[in-house]
Amino acid sequence: MELCMGCICEATSNCNLTFHCTRGLCGPFLTSQVYWKQAGRPTIPGDHPNNKGAYIRCVTEPYCAAATVHHYLARYAQDCDGNGRIDCEDYAKIHYMGGQQCTIHMEHLGYYKVFKECHKSIQHLTG
């Protein structure tokens, strides 16, 4: 799962760990506040989800950002491409398109092209 998350991060923001926010999307995974809430509102240690700024503090901190994505993907896990299994490709689609729209074709998107290249490289390295 860690390698898959790395490719999702790479495709989303070039895994820019210093990225803050733009147009309501924050952190290396470009996480929206709705996404964070649907992931269960995780927080950095010592914070509370109801504290002002908890969302931004979490999704801009690498470990909390990854935990947010992990929780979201676990909640919406499904076979988006109909190949009979839930795998990294499905997770990439769920992350980008959302848990309710992951069957939409996205092969033409830059995000998906970067993801596929990263995922192909990882598969080659890990056998």
Backbone as CSV, one residue per row, in Angstrom:
resi,resn,N_x,N_y,N_z,CA_x,CA_y,CA_z,C_x,C_y,C_z
1,MET,0.823,-1.201,0.000,0.000,0.000,0.000,0.869,1.269,0.000
2,GLU,2.015,1.222,0.689,2.874,2.399,0.746,3.369,2.799,-0.641
3,LEU,3.747,1.809,-1.448,4.217,2.111,-2.798,3.091,2.695,-3.648
4,CYS,1.908,2.161,-3.481,0.745,2.678,-4.198,0.485,4.129,-3.790
5,MET,0.530,4.390,-2.505,0.305,5.752,-2.012,1.366,6.696,-2.563
6,GLY,2.580,6.208,-2.697,3.645,7.021,-3.271,3.328,7.435,-4.697
7,CYS,2.795,6.515,-5.485,2.437,6.840,-6.871,1.245,7.792,-6.933
8,ILE,0.298,7.622,-6.039,-0.840,8.542,-5.985,-0.339,9.941,-5.629
9,CYS,0.560,10.026,-4.660,1.142,11.309,-4.256,1.915,11.931,-5.420
10,GLU,2.710,11.115,-6.092,3.496,11.577,-7.236,2.585,12.145,-8.327
11,ALA,1.519,11.435,-8.628,0.602,11.860,-9.688,-0.205,13.093,-9.290
12,THR,-0.473,13.227,-8.004,-1.311,14.328,-7.534,-0.570,15.654,-7.503
13,SER,0.628,15.666,-6.906,1.332,16.948,-6.714,2.836,16.850,-6.958
14,ASN,3.268,15.788,-7.595,4.691,15.501,-7.688,5.250,15.281,-6.282
15,CYS,4.351,14.852,-5.408,4.630,14.603,-3.989,5.327,15.789,-3.329
16,ASN,4.796,16.964,-3.588,5.333,18.195,-3.033,4.928,18.305,-1.561
17,LEU,5.867,18.026,-0.672,5.574,18.024,0.754,5.514,19.423,1.349
18,THR,5.863,20.437,0.576,5.790,21.811,1.074,4.566,22.546,0.539
19,PHE,3.784,21.885,-0.291,2.598,22.524,-0.876,1.573,22.784,0.214
20,HIS,1.020,24.003,0.242,0.019,24.319,1.253,-1.383,24.138,0.665
21,CYS,-1.997,25.160,0.117,-3.360,25.048,-0.405,-3.565,25.921,-1.638
22,THR,-4.433,25.459,-2.512,-4.905,26.260,-3.628,-6.294,25.774,-4.007
23,ARG,-7.186,26.699,-4.194,-8.560,26.402,-4.607,-9.215,25.302,-3.768
24,GLY,-8.978,25.341,-2.463,-9.620,24.390,-1.562,-8.986,23.010,-1.527
25,LEU,-7.831,22.849,-2.150,-7.113,21.580,-2.132,-5.773,21.792,-1.453
26,CYS,-5.460,20.939,-0.486,-4.289,21.177,0.351,-3.401,19.948,0.479
27,GLY,-2.108,20.223,0.664,-1.139,19.192,0.965,-0.699,18.384,-0.248
28,PRO,0.191,17.420,-0.022,0.772,16.652,-1.126,-0.231,15.785,-1.888
29,PHE,-1.381,15.494,-1.273,-2.406,14.707,-1.951,-3.553,15.579,-2.470
30,LEU,-3.393,16.909,-2.372,-4.430,17.868,-2.788,-5.795,17.463,-2.232
31,THR,-5.858,17.417,-0.925,-7.026,16.934,-0.210,-7.996,18.067,0.096
32,SER,-9.254,17.851,-0.233,-10.296,18.834,0.098,-10.791,18.587,1.527
33,GLN,-11.476,19.569,2.066,-12.020,19.406,3.416,-13.110,18.334,3.434
34,VAL,-13.897,18.230,2.392,-14.934,17.191,2.316,-14.276,15.808,2.334
35,TYR,-13.226,15.625,1.552,-12.483,14.364,1.505,-11.983,14.018,2.913
36,TRP,-11.362,15.001,3.575,-10.851,14.805,4.932,-11.972,14.375,5.874
37,LYS,-13.110,15.026,5.786,-14.253,14.657,6.641,-14.723,13.241,6.339
38,GLN,-14.796,12.887,5.053,-15.234,11.549,4.675,-14.221,10.486,5.103
39,ALA,-12.981,10.896,5.309,-11.929,9.987,5.781,-11.961,9.830,7.300
40,GLY,-12.872,10.514,7.966,-13.004,10.401,9.411,-12.335,11.507,10.202
41,ARG,-11.896,12.570,9.512,-11.298,13.735,10.142,-10.089,13.397,11.010
42,PRO,-9.096,12.707,10.432,-7.891,12.412,11.212,-7.147,13.696,11.580
43,THR,-6.342,13.609,12.609,-5.590,14.784,13.062,-4.153,14.404,13.390
44,ILE,-3.323,15.437,13.463,-1.958,15.224,13.933,-2.024,14.969,15.441
45,PRO,-1.012,14.320,16.010,-1.027,14.058,17.453,-1.220,15.336,18.266
46,GLY,-2.114,15.255,19.240,-2.385,16.382,20.120,-3.439,17.339,19.622
47,ASP,-3.893,17.154,18.403,-4.927,18.027,17.830,-6.286,17.351,17.990
48,HIS,-7.330,18.079,17.704,-8.698,17.546,17.751,-9.410,17.987,16.481
49,PRO,-10.227,17.105,15.872,-10.872,17.454,14.602,-11.744,18.703,14.656
50,ASN,-12.223,19.076,15.843,-13.074,20.265,15.953,-12.279,21.554,16.127
51,ASN,-10.968,21.443,16.332,-10.141,22.640,16.467,-10.031,23.361,15.133
52,LYS,-10.078,24.676,15.195,-9.917,25.464,13.976,-8.557,25.153,13.352
53,GLY,-8.560,24.868,12.061,-7.328,24.582,11.340,-6.871,23.140,11.391
54,ALA,-7.617,22.259,12.072,-7.207,20.851,12.191,-7.091,20.192,10.815
55,TYR,-8.015,20.508,9.933,-7.984,19.939,8.577,-6.686,20.314,7.866
56,ILE,-6.364,21.589,7.826,-5.165,22.036,7.109,-3.901,21.513,7.788
57,ARG,-3.864,21.522,9.112,-2.689,21.000,9.811,-2.468,19.531,9.469
58,CYS,-3.549,18.772,9.344,-3.417,17.353,9.031,-2.963,17.125,7.593
59,VAL,-3.698,17.670,6.644,-3.439,17.316,5.242,-2.166,17.945,4.677
60,THR,-1.552,18.881,5.419,-0.272,19.434,4.985,0.901,18.791,5.723
61,GLU,0.632,17.918,6.661,1.657,17.152,7.373,1.692,15.764,6.721
62,PRO,2.847,15.324,6.212,2.898,14.118,5.386,2.251,12.861,5.971
63,TYR,2.499,12.558,7.235,1.950,11.329,7.813,0.439,11.401,7.989
64,CYS,-0.044,12.528,8.437,-1.489,12.700,8.606,-2.175,12.754,7.241
65,ALA,-1.524,13.380,6.277,-2.066,13.436,4.915,-2.218,12.021,4.358
66,ALA,-1.183,11.197,4.535,-1.241,9.814,4.060,-2.303,9.019,4.806
67,ALA,-2.432,9.256,6.102,-3.472,8.570,6.877,-4.861,8.953,6.375
68,THR,-5.042,10.225,6.028,-6.325,10.682,5.483,-6.654,9.918,4.214
69,VAL,-5.698,9.835,3.302,-5.929,9.122,2.047,-6.188,7.646,2.325
70,HIS,-5.414,7.056,3.205,-5.588,5.641,3.534,-7.001,5.367,4.065
71,HIS,-7.476,6.198,4.984,-8.826,6.020,5.549,-9.897,6.209,4.479
72,TYR,-9.706,7.197,3.626,-10.676,7.455,2.549,-10.738,6.261,1.598
73,LEU,-9.576,5.758,1.205,-9.534,4.629,0.278,-10.143,3.381,0.911
74,ALA,-9.896,3.168,2.189,-10.492,2.017,2.877,-12.020,2.138,2.913
75,ARG,-12.505,3.338,3.131,-13.956,3.550,3.200,-14.627,3.296,1.852
76,TYR,-13.993,3.721,0.769,-14.622,3.631,-0.552,-14.045,2.519,-1.430
77,ALA,-13.267,1.611,-0.844,-12.621,0.540,-1.623,-13.642,-0.215,-2.470
78,GLN,-13.338,-0.303,-3.754,-14.190,-1.034,-4.688,-13.419,-1.312,-5.970
79,ASP,-13.933,-2.240,-6.755,-13.316,-2.619,-8.022,-13.807,-1.658,-9.099
80,CYS,-13.074,-0.582,-9.310,-13.486,0.476,-10.235,-13.360,0.070,-11.700
81,ASP,-12.391,-0.783,-12.011,-12.140,-1.125,-13.408,-12.712,-2.482,-13.813
82,GLY,-13.401,-3.147,-12.906,-14.090,-4.393,-13.236,-13.190,-5.582,-13.496
83,ASN,-11.965,-5.559,-12.954,-11.057,-6.684,-13.197,-11.162,-7.779,-12.134
84,GLY,-12.112,-7.638,-11.222,-12.352,-8.672,-10.220,-11.527,-8.548,-8.957
85,ARG,-10.719,-7.498,-8.837,-9.957,-7.293,-7.616,-9.832,-5.796,-7.326
86,ILE,-9.591,-5.491,-6.070,-9.364,-4.103,-5.665,-7.855,-3.939,-5.531
87,ASP,-7.289,-3.084,-6.377,-5.844,-2.933,-6.409,-5.458,-1.457,-6.473
88,CYS,-4.183,-1.213,-6.652,-3.651,0.147,-6.639,-4.301,1.023,-7.705
89,GLU,-4.577,0.475,-8.852,-5.227,1.247,-9.915,-6.606,1.742,-9.460
90,ASP,-7.337,0.876,-8.771,-8.635,1.283,-8.232,-8.463,2.404,-7.215
91,TYR,-7.461,2.260,-6.342,-7.213,3.295,-5.336,-6.875,4.639,-5.980
92,ALA,-6.085,4.604,-7.050,-5.743,5.848,-7.747,-6.996,6.510,-8.310
93,LYS,-7.895,5.715,-8.846,-9.142,6.254,-9.395,-10.054,6.781,-8.288
94,ILE,-10.133,6.047,-7.192,-10.969,6.486,-6.063,-10.446,7.805,-5.507
95,HIS,-9.125,7.901,-5.365,-8.549,9.138,-4.826,-8.884,10.334,-5.716
96,TYR,-8.732,10.182,-6.999,-8.898,11.307,-7.917,-10.359,11.615,-8.235
97,MET,-11.137,10.581,-8.470,-12.522,10.773,-8.921,-13.530,10.751,-7.773
98,GLY,-13.124,10.258,-6.617,-14.030,10.142,-5.495,-14.617,8.744,-5.413
99,GLY,-15.093,8.419,-4.254,-15.603,7.083,-3.997,-16.841,6.713,-4.780
100,GLN,-17.555,7.693,-5.277,-18.798,7.408,-5.989,-18.646,7.444,-7.505
101,GLN,-17.508,7.879,-8.007,-17.353,8.086,-9.451,-16.126,7.403,-10.033
102,CYS,-15.608,6.397,-9.383,-14.325,5.847,-9.811,-14.397,5.029,-11.093
103,THR,-15.580,4.776,-11.620,-15.675,4.011,-12.868,-15.556,4.906,-14.104
104,ILE,-15.519,6.200,-13.905,-15.376,7.136,-15.023,-13.984,6.971,-15.630
105,HIS,-13.913,6.934,-16.943,-12.622,6.783,-17.620,-11.772,8.033,-17.424
106,MET,-10.512,7.828,-17.099,-9.626,8.953,-16.844,-8.265,8.763,-17.508
107,GLU,-8.197,7.875,-18.468,-6.935,7.562,-19.130,-6.304,8.769,-19.816
108,HIS,-7.110,9.755,-20.173,-6.623,10.947,-20.872,-6.061,12.007,-19.927
109,LEU,-6.234,11.855,-18.640,-5.815,12.869,-17.674,-4.322,12.753,-17.337
110,GLY,-3.677,13.895,-17.169,-2.267,13.916,-16.793,-2.008,13.159,-15.507
111,TYR,-2.901,13.316,-14.529,-2.778,12.600,-13.254,-2.653,11.102,-13.506
112,TYR,-3.537,10.576,-14.316,-3.572,9.141,-14.554,-2.323,8.675,-15.304
113,LYS,-1.854,9.462,-16.239,-0.653,9.096,-16.995,0.569,9.039,-16.077
114,VAL,0.705,10.011,-15.188,1.819,10.009,-14.237,1.691,8.816,-13.293
115,PHE,0.476,8.583,-12.809,0.250,7.436,-11.928,0.649,6.128,-12.610
116,LYS,0.179,5.921,-13.827,0.451,4.663,-14.544,1.953,4.459,-14.741
117,GLU,2.669,5.515,-15.098,4.118,5.393,-15.298,4.813,5.022,-13.991
118,CYS,4.438,5.669,-12.907,5.002,5.371,-11.589,4.674,3.936,-11.196
119,HIS,3.426,3.550,-11.344,2.981,2.210,-10.947,3.687,1.139,-11.777
120,LYS,3.847,1.397,-13.064,4.550,0.458,-13.941,5.997,0.298,-13.474
121,SER,6.650,1.388,-13.104,8.037,1.336,-12.621,8.128,0.524,-11.340
122,ILE,7.202,0.722,-10.446,7.206,-0.011,-9.174,6.970,-1.503,-9.401
123,GLN,6.041,-1.826,-10.279,5.783,-3.234,-10.585,7.029,-3.891,-11.176
124,HIS,7.727,-3.156,-12.016,8.952,-3.682,-12.623,10.019,-3.929,-11.553
125,LEU,10.139,-3.014,-10.610,11.163,-3.126,-9.562,10.839,-4.213,-8.544
126,THR,9.538,-4.382,-8.248,9.149,-5.335,-7.202,8.800,-6.700,-7.774
127,GLY,8.774,-6.813,-9.084,8.502,-8.095,-9.713,7.073,-8.371,-9.725
